[in-house]
């Protein structure tokens, strides 16, 4: 599972910029239009304020390209199927839970996000690029915006990949003329989560540490991470010792001497391998296994780095849980709740 996104931006090819500058003059290919044909078509132009200023979209987009974590899935939830989109973890195949949401509609072409291939994106002739839940790199944004109108993370976003799914949905909805659908998607998803929290009152107020074993290290997610946001929306509280390590990212590496900070009422750790076994390095970590939480069995293990891009039940859950948003939450929640209940009861 990817822990961080590449921090440097690839050099921008002049050919990409030249091609991007001419896109405004290109005609739309109606035979390849995969944008939603329902919803609101009026109300354009619209202006989206974001982290890097504002972007005006003159007409309802017909060829959308999505690059941020969960941007593609959020668009599909709105009924807007991108011509191309990036999977947050680089899976070259469309996830099963995403295919289910697509139904009979053709799947987007999957493209790279960590180092965007600008010429490839320009060749798609987009009329909107969605760069919302991302690395928040200004140079990347400016290069993309030279190709087509691009929307970025909401104003005030501080953490990379730290956009709340509600804000993500609403911004994409405004940019694509689907605000009514967006509000319904937000309402339905929030209701699902709220009802789940009410049905499981034992979650309320319990302190949870969540993270992943990857790159030979235990890592904990910070409050801005989408997985943590889902857990707290179910009633859990974040671990204040982890919160104090805020670094502007969505996770923090836990060095061996800080292992004790992981202790909480419950630990939710992505550390299972392809065989469904806990990674041997975690099994053999004496300090981690000596934590009161772990010794009491209040730990839930789930699919980690080796499985997230596999077409297995573990991989499907891991990807849905990690990408989140309306589609991911809907798929993951029924599987997540029993795991959390079992761990709280010390049955792991």
C-alpha angles and dihedrals in degrees: 000000000000113000100185138010124242107278098208126071119229115245109271115242114232089223090062092053092047091050091046093053090058097049094093088066094050117104121235117257100225092188090064098043108129098166118119114285092199133062130049118349096167127075100068138170096056128178121216117201113210146156094291100041124277138316126207118210109200101194137015106286118247102176111045125181118192125200110163128092106281092356091118094048093046090052092051090050087058092052092254109124110196121224085229136003143174125245107223092230098038099252108167090210128069110252118251093239089051091050089053090055092048094055109178094346117110115260120245119257107259115235137178121269108176091067105015115218098224097190090052091050092047091050089060088065095223122189091196132029117197111210099160114125097038152114087289092227112168095205091052090049094050092050092049092045089056088059098046139334105298130196121206139188116314119271111277097028107151106175126063110248086007103127114127111240091238091057090044093053094046095048093049090045092054091048093049100041094249102113094133091052089045094056090049092050091050092047094048094047095045090049090052091052094043092049090049091051091049090050090054107044091163088077093063114110096357113138113234133191114200131181148110140269105230140137089024092299144096110241131188127209120236124226093267093061112108092231091054091047090055092048093050091047086060090058103269122132124226120246107261092208090059093042089057089064092065108157105166092263129095096249141029128216113238111218117209093258090056096050090109090067089070093070113113141133087283137011118207107191130177098216109124120119130213092282092053092251126130110258109268091233089061092044090053096044100110095187094052093046090049091062110115090234093055094042090053092051094245093138131103118202122199140169114311137184097316094057109034094093096042125104092234131114089255091049093047092052093044093051095044092048092048100042092040122167123124096313097042094045093050091053099040102041099075089051096041099055097060090049092053094045092051092050093048088054090052093245099130 
